């Protein structure tokens, strides 16, 4: 599942300029036309140390007041891994060493092996933005990094709640065919070869997330984003596709929606898009 988490993590790294100040919270209540009982929206980050993923009494209560869990992907789908493996490679037999100079590729290979214990030569066909995900667990300083999605799935199963997805894994992975492989390769190489500064930024991002500060995350990621030219593909277009599904499901039954925190704020974020459709999205302290 590491490749899936890499895509979800990307959602926290491509953020447009914030529209306005948001209350410091990751939990939002959705009410409005046709919604009989409140649904909830939660902003996740998809790679954390297990001890940082804690569920407060208030968050647990709101979660269990709903009847269904929607993630970005239906991670309960037994075909997810097979679908992932069919989509992680670059098209046309492209490999990483074709996209970087020999000197740069050799340098990347040495550092990558040091960080992950894995030879990059065996993974050259993987889309570079997905390949980058293998590095991030080594930056956390803990063993067995986890995702909020895992926690919510455990909670859902404990209460016999169905788990569904807002999009298909194929659609998510095809996003990385819309960003030039050369661009991805150079960004990946920059990450590997500047790993100390990347680790510093990554840990700073995690700290802001723990503070539930979406505005500060927006500002930080806008300053550091190397792939901002593709924010529509990574965020805006996906958010817009999700809105009808979120509204429909919230009308059918109270639902808990958990998506990458980057999808919540800013003009094109889920919160604002729901509000534009006439729904009330209110911060919940927890």
Order of alpha helices (4+ residues) and beta strands (2+ residues): alpha-beta-beta-alpha-beta-alpha-alpha-alpha-alpha-alpha-beta-alpha-alpha-alpha-alpha-alpha-beta-alpha-beta
